[in-house]
Amino acid sequence: MTSLLAVRAVSSHALGSTSADRAFFRPRLWRTTLGFMIAACLLVAAQNNRTAVALPFPGGVKQMGGSADIHALEDTHQLILENRSLTIRGDVALEYLALHNARLKVYGQGTAEPTRPPALPQAPVLKARTIELYGESTLSADYIQTDRLLISSGCVVEGGRQQLPLQWGNEAYEDPSIPGSFGGQGALVDRDQIVFANPTHGSFAEPFVAGGMRKSIRIDCRELIIDGKIVAAVNADQVPSNGAVWINTQILKGGGLIDASARGLASQQGQGGGRIAVYYSDAGAWTGTMEAHGATINDRLLDNDQTVTQKNPIERLSSGGTIYTQSVSQRFGDLTIGRTENTSRDAFTPLVSLGQFRTEAPDDDLDNTLVVKKLPPGLAGLYLVIETPKHTLEYRIIDSQYDRIQVEANLPVIPVGSLISAKMRLNDLHIERGSVFFSRDPLFIHGRVLIDEDATTRRVVQAPEITLPERPTRHDRGNDGNGGIVIESPRGN
C-alpha cells in the first residue's frame, strides 16, 4: 500500500503558535470544498488503518507506525506530529517540522543497527527551515541543520544514537572495566592509592566523538531559542548523560539549559562530565545556563569487605567536563572547567594534549595537513607550533586523526627534525568548584581567570607553562579552604 496521509489544516491553538505563525496553517485558496471532503475521507481511512504508512520525504521512503495525528503536507515538505512517537531510519529534509507532545527520532543513513553507528555523520541527518517543539516533546538526532530552532519549556533536544566505545587507530581507547572518562576523568583508587582511569578524549572545541555508549548532538542554525533543554541524552538512567553538545548559531536566545553533566547512569558509575561547545554571534537575549558537572558519587566501594586484596579498588572519583564558548567578537574563546562534587579528593580534568616530538619525514605538499605519528584523539582548538631552523610557525588546529593534523591555513615545507608542539590560547578561563585542570601543553590566558561564587574549595591549574595578564597569588596547596587558585608549573611535560 502506498497511500499518502491526508492533508488537513491544524489549528494554531493546538500547537501553541502566535498570530504570525497561524498564517502558516491557513488552507491555501485553491483548496475547494471538494478537496476538503476528499481529504477528510482519506484522513478517516488513515486513522482506521494503524499499519505502517509510507511518506515520500526527500531522500527516500521513511516508515512509521500508525497515522493518526501525523500530518505530512507533500507540496511544501512539512511534518507535524501530535501526541505521537515516530522513528525515521534515514536522512530527512523538510521545510517545516513541528512537535506537540510528540517524540521524533531521526537515525540517519549508514547502518542497519541504528543504536550502534560505525561513524558519526559528516552531514546533517535532519534538515529543516524551521523546527518548533511545544508541550513535552523530544527530538533525537545526531546532527541537525536548520534556520530556526525553537525549544519551548518542557521540551528536549538530544543526541540520536549511542556511540561505540572509542577505537583510535586499531586499538581500543577505553577500558570498560574502569569508570568512563570523556570531558572529565572518571577514576578508581585502590588501597595503595593508585589511580586507574580511562584517558579523557575528544576536542573541547569540536566535541562530537564521545564514545563509551554516549550520545552527541550537533546543531547548526541561524537562530536558536532554548527555553527547554539541550542534553546529550534524555534517559540518563539508561544512557550515559555525559556526552557532547556542539552548537553553531548566529543568535542564541532563551533561559533554558544546555547540559552534559554526569547524571543517572554516568553518576552511578562514577564517570566524569561531558563536553559542550557553543559558537555564536549574538547572545544578548540568552539568560540560560550551561553545565558539565562531574558525578556526585564519591564512595568507598569495598572499604568494609575484609576479603578483598590490597589491590582492590576502594574509591571512585569523578571530575567536571568542559564548556567552551566563542563569540564572533572574540579572537579566542572562553573555557569553563565544570564543577565536581568530589571535594575530599582531587579528581582531574585533563586536556587532550599533544606534547612534543620531532618530524621523522619532510612534509612538502604545501597543503593544510601535517602527517605525523600516533596522536591522541581530540586536538581541534589547540594551536599547533612548528619550530624549524628558520621559523617558528603557529596555526589553529581544526581537525585531527590518528596520524595527521589539519590546520586553518596551508603549511610551508616542514623539514625533517622540526619540533612539533601545541599550546592552548583562551580569552577567559573559568574554574568551578573542586576543579583540577591539567594540561601537558603551555597555557596562554589573554583575558581573566574567573572563580565561581563557592569559596569553600580550591581550584588547581597545572601546566608546564602558564602565561597570564596578571598572575594570581600563589596559595599553599595544603590549604583546601582558601577558595583561591593554585597555579602549578611542573618542569617538563
Secondary structure, DSSP 8 states (H G I E B T S, - for coil): -----------TTTTT--HHHHGGGS--TT--HHHHHHHHHHHHHHHH--SEEEE--TTS-EEEE--TTEEEETTTTEEEEES-EEEE-S-EEEEEEEEES-EEEE--SS-SSTTS-SS--SS-SEEEEEEEEESS-EEEESEEEEEEEEE-TT-EEE--S-----EETTEE---TTS---SSS-EEEEETT--EEE----S-SSS-----TT--EEEEEEEEEEESSEEES-S-TTTS-S--EEEEEEEEEEES-EEE----HHHHHTT----EEEEEESEEEEE--EEE----S----TTTT-TTS-TTSEEEEEE---EEEEEETT-SS-EEEE---S-TTS--EEE------EE-SS-B-S-SSEEE-S---S--TTSEEEEE-SS-EEEEEEEEE-SSEEEESS----B-TT-EEEEEEEES-EEE-TT-EEE-SS-EEESS-EEE-S--SS-EEEE-S-EE-SS------TT-TTS-SEEEE--S--
